[in-house]
Amino acid sequence: MEIIAVVSSLASGITQYMGAQQQAKAQRQAADSAIAMGKYNAQIDVNNMVAEQGDLKYIEAANSLKKNQILQKTTFERDDLEKKQRRELATARVGMGLEGTFDDVFRSAEIQGYNNLARFDFEAAQQTSQLSSEIADSGRQLGYSYQRGQANRDLTLRTAANNATQFRNQAKQTQLAGTANLFGSLGQTYTMGKDLKVFN
C-alpha cells in the first residue's frame, strides 16, 4: 500500500510535468501563429492601401481628363466667340459709314465684346479651378493613404510581435512551473517513501 502511494505521487508529478511541457509547446505554437497572422493581416493592410490608392489615382485621372476636355472645349468656344465679335464689330464698322457717332458706338461694342470674353474666361477658369483643386486634393490623399497604410501595417506587425512575446513568456513560465512541480513531487515522493520506510 505504501508503495502505491509513493508511485502515485511520483506519477502525479511526472504527469504534471508532461502536461506543462505540452501546454508550453502549445503556447510556442500560438506565438508562431500570432506572427503568421500578423504577417497576413499586415499584407491585408498593404492591399487595402493599394486599392485605396488605385481609387484615388482613378479619380485624379478622371478629373484631369475632364479638366483637359473643358479646356479644349472652352478654347474652341472662346475662338468662336472672338470670331463672332470681330464679325459684329466689322459689320458695325461697315454699317456706320461716315457718321459722327461711329467711334462711340464702335468703342461701346468693342468694350462689350471684351467684357463678354472676360466673363467667358472667368467662367471657364472657375470650372477648371475646381477640378485643379480636386486633382491636388487627390494627390494629397494619395500621400496620406500611403502613410496610413504603412502605419497600419507596422502597427499590425508590432502587435503580432507583442502577442508572440507574451505567448513565449507564458510558455517559459509554464515550463518552469512544470519543472518546479516535478522536483516538488520528487521531493514529496522521497519524503513519503522515507517516512513509510520504502527507501531504506
DOBASE-657720 format. One record per residue (C-alpha): residue in one letter; x, y, z. Coordinates in steps of 0.02 Angstrom, whole numbers, padded with zeros to 5 digits, always signed. Example, Ala and Ser with C-alpha at 12.3 -4.5 7.8 and 13.67 -1.06 7.14 Angstrom:
REM DOBASE-657720
A+00615-00225+00390;S+00684-00053+00357;
This chain:
REM DOBASE-657720
M+00000+00000+00000;E+00139+00119+00043;I+00223+00085-00123;I+00062+00128-00215;A+00056+00297-00127;V+00238+00331-00169;V+00216+00277-00352;S+00054+00376-00365;S+00140+00534-00301;L+00283+00508-00423;A+00163+00476-00568;S+00065+00633-00523;G+00222+00739-00528;I+00277+00665-00695;T+00102+00690-00767;Q+00101+00872-00712;Y+00273+00897-00788;M+00222+00818-00954;G+00061+00920-00958;A+00158+01079-00927;Q+00278+01035-01069;Q+00131+01007-01188;Q+00049+01169-01134;A+00214+01263-01160;K+00229+01186-01334;A+00052+01243-01375;Q+00095+01419-01314;R+00250+01423-01425;Q+00143+01368-01572;A+00019+01507-01528;A+00166+01629-01535;D+00212+01566-01710;S+00029+01578-01761;A+00020+01757-01695;I+00170+01805-01804;A+00095+01718-01957;M-00074+01800-01929;G+00012+01968-01905;K+00102+01950-02072;Y-00061+01901-02156;N-00155+02049-02081;A-00011+02166-02124;Q-00024+02109-02305;I-00211+02146-02300;D-00168+02322-02236;V-00050+02345-02382;N-00178+02276-02506;N-00310+02395-02438;M-00188+02540-02456;V-00150+02491-02637;A-00337+02477-02676;E-00371+02647-02597;Q-00228+02724-02695;G-00295+02646-02854;D-00465+02727-02821;L-00383+02895-02787;K-00275+02884-02944;Y-00430+02843-03046;I-00520+02996-02976;E-00367+03103-03010;A-00353+03039-03189;A-00540+03063-03219;N-00530+03242-03154;S-00376+03277-03261;L-00465+03211-03414;K-00620+03313-03375;K-00514+03469-03348;N-00423+03444-03513;Q-00587+03416-03604;I-00659+03575-03529;L-00502+03672-03576;Q-00509+03607-03754;K-00695+03643-03768;T-00678+03818-03695;T-00533+03855-03811;F-00642+03816-03961;E-00790+03910-03888;R-00681+04062-03850;D-00612+04062-04026;D-00790+04054-04093;L-00845+04196-03977;E-00696+04302-04028;K-00732+04274-04214;K-00915+04316-04188;Q-00870+04478-04100;R-00747+04526-04236;R-00881+04497-04367;E-01005+04601-04267;L-00877+04741-04248;A-00835+04733-04433;T-01019+04737-04476;A-01045+04884-04359;R-00897+04975-04439;V-00963+04948-04614;G-01141+04991-04564;M-01093+05154-04483;G-01013+05227-04634;L-00951+05402-04606;E-01073+05458-04472;G-01006+05555-04324;T-01061+05438-04184;F-00963+05293-04257;D-00818+05299-04133;D-00930+05298-03980;V-01040+05157-04042;F-00893+05057-04104;R-00799+05081-03942;S-00952+05029-03842;A-00972+04871-03948;E-00786+04835-03929;I-00793+04855-03740;Q-00947+04744-03733;G-00853+04614-03834;Y-00704+04619-03714;N-00823+04606-03567;N-00904+04453-03646;L-00732+04373-03671;A-00682+04415-03492;R-00843+04339-03424;F-00816+04184-03531;D-00635+04169-03471;F-00689+04190-03289;E-00822+04054-03301;A-00700+03935-03387;A-00569+03971-03253;Q-00697+03934-03115;Q-00735+03764-03192;T-00553+03715-03213;S-00504+03789-03044;Q-00624+03672-02953;L-00553+03523-03048;S-00375+03580-03013;S-00417+03585-02827;E-00490+03410-02836;I-00336+03347-02928;A-00220+03424-02797;D-00329+03351-02659;S-00316+03179-02739;G-00126+03195-02736;R-00131+03244-02554;Q-00246+03099-02513;L-00129+02980-02604;G+00011+03031-02487;Y-00098+03011-02333;S-00162+02844-02396;Y+00016+02780-02414;Q+00067+02843-02241;R-00090+02772-02161;G-00067+02603-02248;Q+00114+02590-02193;A+00069+02641-02015;N-00070+02511-02009;R+00048+02377-02074;D+00182+02423-01947;L+00056+02426-01804;T-00012+02255-01856;L+00163+02180-01861;R+00211+02257-01692;T+00050+02195-01613;A+00082+02020-01679;A+00262+02025-01613;N+00200+02082-01442;N+00070+01943-01437;A+00202+01815-01488;T+00317+01878-01349;Q+00176+01858-01223;F+00143+01679-01281;R+00329+01638-01272;N+00341+01711-01097;Q+00191+01609-01044;A+00273+01454-01118;K+00431+01485-01015;Q+00329+01512-00857;T+00228+01353-00890;Q+00387+01253-00920;L+00465+01322-00762;A+00308+01284-00661;G+00305+01106-00731;T+00487+01080-00685;A+00458+01151-00510;N+00308+01036-00488;L+00413+00887-00543;F+00551+00925-00418;G+00421+00958-00284;S+00338+00794-00323;L+00506+00703-00320;G+00545+00781-00151;Q+00374+00737-00084;T+00390+00560-00152;Y+00560+00540-00071;T+00497+00608+00095;M+00343+00498+00088;G+00447+00347+00042;K+00570+00383+00182;D+00430+00405+00310;L+00347+00244+00252;K+00516+00161+00251;V+00502+00116+00068;F+00676+00187+00043;N+00791+00113+00175;
